[in-house]
Amino acid sequence: MATSGQTGAEAVLEGPEARRSVSLADELRARIEQRAARVAVVGLGCVGLPLARLFAAAGFPVTGLDVDPEKISNLKASVSYLGTGPPERLAALGGLGRLTPASDPCALAPADAIVICVPTPLTHRGEPDLSCVTGAAETLSRHLRPGQLVVLESTTYPGTTEDLLRPILERSGLRAGRDFFLAFSPERGDPGNPAYPIPAIPKVVGGLDATSRHLALALYAAVVTDVVPVSNVRVAEACKLLENTYRAVNIALVNELKVAFERLGIDVWEVIAAARTKPFGFQVFLPGPGVGGNCIPVNPSYLAWAARRAGAPTRLVELAGEVNAAMPGYVVERVGEALHAEGKAVSRSRILVLGVAYKRDVDDARGSAALEIIERLRVLGGRVGYNDPHVPVLPPGLQSQPLTEDLLAAQDCVVIVTDHSAYDFGWVVRHARLVVDTRNATAAVSVDAAGCRVWKA
């Protein structure tokens, strides 16, 4: 396996240092193979909690660490707060003593492998915010002991593991590659997509050195069907950015063409349906009201920031971000046009937004285009409510309204933002007067008989 470009300890350790490293690695590898290694997952959000469940279900003793006391109390009561994974499964894992929630960082010391899954958002200036990573690293450095494996899963720019995480951990007096082992493996989950559960998604793994890589590979091989070794941590860090930047750029392309085709009197959805019949050279990406979640809007910005810092600006990546960021404004513009055609204005109109989660069949509204659409419509004077079967409450205090025939009939406009599978869009069209559809969710609905006017956005 190629290891060129690595800066780990394997090239410089000699004599007693090398023997110590090998001994520690052998002990840890044996514990992993026997499923006796204790795994600590730092950060129990949408990445960390499913990963902790996965290791526990595979037979590893797991400690789940989080600074949020509400998460810890919920887990101790076997209550899942992510909307994924039934409570009875959590209860079973906890009952077997394999998943132990904790808020005390001292719980890190007994762990054999520590996986960091903390958020990496953007600052208000659109730059990487690694405060959670540095905070977790500083906490871990006070409890680090010889023989532990540390893996960072949080999405970040190339160089973070080596240049940021490693120096903080080495404040412990321990040396990476000699006393402890360090790797990076990007999370690749797809919430709401039952076709790709976490164990079925190949796991990319890069190590600070060959020994770290081999240990991380052994750890993940115990819980996923396929592991993909790469030569170093920077390649693994860049892999996640490439994957989501690829998606962001192609989504921006179809979003831009959606606007252009609408002005040309062409149905973009019919164009896509025709293009996807080509058996080569075309991959389907669908337009929408904007991008959301914690990956597609964020990851390209990490890549663009790192590239600018290296003197290699990524103009296409940055332009794609601008196109996607403009889509909620376009939706609001189309709502205004649709209402105007009915002799109304956004101001004082009753508008219902259907779906506020950032994607279908999830309960996560972080970064959702729906949030900006609602805010823009309210600024224009619209009387805006929403319904989402997965998101009962939105800050600051908005609540999902029960979806009834009377509610639909009372609206001046219904805006379909998230096409949850729980929605019967035929039923919606039969009882609404005006619908603005951002997802082509009404494509199979006969609107002529219903008497509802449907606009695409």
Sequence and secondary structure as in RCSB ss.txt:
>XXXX:A:sequence
MATSGQTGAEAVLEGPEARRSVSLADELRARIEQRAARVAVVGLGCVGLPLARLFAAAGFPVTGLDVDPEKISNL
KASVSYLGTGPPERLAALGGLGRLTPASDPCALAPADAIVICVPTPLTHRGEPDLSCVTGAAETLSRHLRPGQLV
VLESTTYPGTTEDLLRPILERSGLRAGRDFFLAFSPERGDPGNPAYPIPAIPKVVGGLDATSRHLALALYAAVVT
DVVPVSNVRVAEACKLLENTYRAVNIALVNELKVAFERLGIDVWEVIAAARTKPFGFQVFLPGPGVGGNCIPVNP
SYLAWAARRAGAPTRLVELAGEVNAAMPGYVVERVGEALHAEGKAVSRSRILVLGVAYKRDVDDARGSAALEIIE
RLRVLGGRVGYNDPHVPVLPPGLQSQPLTEDLLAAQDCVVIVTDHSAYDFGWVVRHARLVVDTRNATAAVSVDAA
GCRVWKA
>XXXX:A:secstr
   TT  SGGGT  HHHHHHHHHHHHHHHHHHHTT   EEEE  STTHHHHHHHHHHTT  EEEE S HHHHHHH
HTT  SSS S HHHHHHHHHTT EEEE  GGGGTT SEEEE     B TTS B  HHHHHHHHHHHTT  TT EE
EE S   TTHIIIIIHHHHGGGS  BTTTBEEEE      TT TTS GGGS EEEEESSHHHHHHHHHHHHTTSS
 EEE SSHHHHHHHHHHHHHHHHHHHHHHHHHHHHHHHTT  HHHHHHHHTT SSS       S   SSSTTTHH
HHHHHHHHHTT   HHHHHHHHHHHHHHHHHHHHHHHHHHHTT  STT EEEEE  SSSTT    TT HHHHHHH
HHHHTT EEEEE TT  EETTTEE     HHHHHT SEEEE S  TT  HHHHHHH SEEEESS TTTTS HHHH
T EEEE 
